[in-house]
Amino acid sequence: MRTLLVMTLSAMAVALAAPAAAQQAAPAPSLHANAFEQAPAALLGAWKADVAASKYAGTPPRANYRTFAYTDGGKVLVSSMTLGATGRQSMLHWAVALDGSPAPEFTSGNRSIPSSVVGLKKQDETTLVMTVWQYGKVTLTGSFKLSPDGGTLTYTYGAKGDDNVITYKKWDMVG
């Protein structure tokens, strides 16, 4: 514990002693990069896919759940849990600012190695536009669109942008 404290204090001293020119080189934070101010309130929470009402390019899953929550650094944490048609479970998550800047996506299959990079940008009060990159190339585009009443979330995505149209309903995990 003492070693950790000394290391932490040493790191702080180095950071505080950094030249003024290096401190000025950092870009100014965006006034609108904080998801707390940008994310539509209705988006936050848990969503359950209505598999029967959705369109899938491949075999539909048995079930899919998606959550949106705030996380550190003014970002939104997006998580998805899927039970595939064969019974295989998979999970993924990413934490992004809503300014389109890229962030790593982690999947249960790849463990701690990012499977891709995701950017999410607020288009308007009900729509977030998504871009996914792998190896520096865009491999997927899509969007999340909230219904006017905030009870339905439509996730459209694919290599062409609309290969899949998943309809989610707000999910109350208690009821």
N, C-alpha and C positions, 0 to 999 in steps of 0.2 A: 504494500500500500504506500509506504514511504517513497519507494522508487518511482511509483506512478505519479505521486504528487510532485516530486522533484522534476520528473520529465515534463509534466504538464506546466509547472512554473517556468522551466527552462524554455519550453516552446513559446509561452506567452512573452517572455523577455525578448526572444528573438523576433517575434512578430512586432512587438512594440518598438524595437530598435531598427526596424526596416527603414531604409532611406525614404524621405518624403517623396522623391520622384517615383519610387516603386508604388507607394500608396496612391499617388495620383493617377497611375496608369490603369487602375481598375476602373471598368466602366461604371457609370452611375446606375443605380438600380432603377428599373422602370417603375413609374408611379402606378401602373396598372398591371403589374406582373403577379400581384398577390391574388391567389385563387379565392381567398376569403371575401374579396371585394368583387370578383368576377363571376364565380360559379353561380348558376341559377339555383336558388334554394331548393326548388323541387327536384333537382337532379340528385341531391345528396340522399343517401339511404340505400336500401336493398331493392333489387329488381329481380323478378322471376320471368324467364322467357315463356311466352305462350307458343310452344313448339308447333302446335297445329295451325296457328294463324301466321306462322313465319315461313319465309322462303329460304331454302338452303341450296347452295350449288351442289353439295354432296349429300350424303346420308345425314338426316337430322339427328341430333342427340336425343337422349331420353329426357334430359333436363339440363338447364343452364341458369345460373344465378350470377348477377353482376352487382357489385357495390361501388359506390362513390363516396369518399370521405375526405376530409381535410387531413393534411399531414404537415410535417415540418417544412420550413422554407417557403411557406405560402403556396404549396402545391396541392393538387388533388390526387389522392391514391385511388386507382382503379383496380379492382380485383375481379376475377372471373373464375367460377367453378363450374365444370362441365362433367356430366355423366354421359359418355358417348353411347352410341347405339349398341356397342358390344359389351358395355358395362365398364369400360375403362374410365377411370377418373383422371381429370387433368385440371390444373390450376395455373393461373398467370396473374401477374400484377405489374403495375408501373405507376410511378409518381411523377406528375408533370405540372408545369406551369401552364396556364391557358393562353400562352402567347405563341405557341407553335414550336418553341424550342425543343430539341430532341432530348429524350430520356431513355434509359435502358429498360427493356421489358424482360422480366424473368418468368420462366415457365417451370412447372414441376419436373418436366423431362430434362431440362438443361441445368437444373439446380442453380448454382451461383454464377453461371456464365450467361450473360444476356443473350437471348435468342434473336432479338431485333432491337431497333430503336424506334420510339414512338413520339410523335408530336401531336399536340391537341391545341386547337386555337378556337377561341370564342368568336363565332361569326355574328351572332345576335343574341338576344335574350333567351332563345329556345334552341339554338343550334351550335354544336361544337364540331369542327371539322378535324379529321384525323388523317395523319400521314404516317406510314410505317416504312422504314428503310432496313435493308439487310445488305451488308457488304457495300455500303455507300450508294445503293440504288433503291429507288422507290419501288416497293413490291406490293403495296396495298394502300388504298385510299378509302375514305368513308366518312360517315358523320353520325352523330347522336342528335336526335331531334325530339324535344319534349312536346307533348300535346298541350294545348292551351290550358287544360285543367291540371296539368302536372301529374296525371295518373298513368300515362303511357309514355314509354320511351322507345323510339324506333331507331335501331342501329342498322345502318346500311353500309356494307363494305364489300371489298373484293378487289381483284386485280384490275377489273374494269370499273370499279367503284360501286356497282349495284348488283353484284353476283349473289349477295345474301341480304335479306331484309328480315331482321329479327325484331319481333314485337315483344317488348317487355312490359309487364304490369308492375306497379309499385307493390312491394311485398312486405307485408307486416309479419315478421317472423313469429310473433306471438299467436296470431289468429289463423 
